[in-house]
Amino acid sequence: MRQTCRSYIDIKAENPLYSRHPDMKLKTHKALSKRIKITKTGKMMKRYGGQDHFNSRDTGNAGRKKRTDHPLSTAYAKSVKSLIPNT
């Protein structure tokens, strides 16, 4: 008997993390929730990476860019919102 290839949507529907059943809770993606902060107005803010070491070789503009939070693009924020429910 030949096995048919299951689509990603079928696998996603069977996974309890993605379930929309009322008894199931949606789980928060913890790694993502630690990297993104949501403001009072609902904007998602992120920090630039590469801040741990070797910062002295950066130009002044690059160093200042790392010190501030930056908003996520609206397209990316839409997909991230599904990974952080109840926020």
Secondary structure, DSSP 8 states (H G I E B T S, - for coil): -------HHHHHHHSGGG---TTS-----HHHHHHEEE-TTS-EEEE-S--SS--TTS-HHHHHHHTSEEE--HHHHHHHHTTS---
